[in-house]
Amino acid sequence: MTVKVSPKYQVVIPEDVRHSLGISPGAQVEVIAKGRVAYLVPLAEMNDIKKALKGSLDSRGLRDKKDRSV
């Protein structure tokens, strides 16, 4: 798939690529250059991160600082 760079250095991400990567208007994308290749990596939104971590941050097994040996 080929896209054209505008005079303002902008490109349009094709619809099927946007859908497969879950990119919507306002989404942030990291641009990584490796050699002569540019990678677009969608950044996870904070709500998605919170959902993924929900329940995994259980502090019951952690000790208080006063209980740790120095």
N, C-alpha and C positions, 0 to 999 in steps of 0.2 A: 504494500500500500504506500503510495507516495503523497506527500502534502507539500504545499508551497509556502515558503517563508515570506511574510509580508514585508513591506518597507520598514515597518516598526519591529521587525524580528519576531513576529507572532506567527504561530501555527495553529491550525484547527485540528483537534484530536478527533479522528473519525468516530462516528456513532458506535459502531460495533466494538471498537477498542475502549471507548468510555464505559460501555455497559459491562464488558468483560473485566475491567479493572475497578468498577464501582465508583467511577469519577462523576461527580455532579457539580453544578455551578457553585462556586465558592470553595470547592475542595482545594486543599493544598497538595502540591506535587513536588517531590524532591527531584532535581535534575542532576544526574551524575554523569560526568564525562570520563570515559575510559578509552584512551587512544582516540580513534576517530568515530567512536560510538557514543551516543547520548542515550541514557536510560531515564525513563520517567517512572518514578516510584510514588504511588499515592501514599500520603501520610495518614495514619489512622486518626480518626477524630476522637476527642477525649471521651465522649459517650461510649464509643466502641471499646476503648481501652478499659473503661470502668466496668462494662458488661463482661468483658473477658476475664477480669480479675475478681469479679464479685464472688465472694465465698472462699477465695483462695488465700485471703489475707487473714488467717486465723492466728491470733496472738496467744492462744491459751498455752501453747507449749513453750513460749519464750519466758526466760527468767528476767526478773528485775535486775537493774545494775548492782544493787546492794547484795544480791545473791551470787553474782559472778565472782570467781576467784581472780585476783589481780596478778 
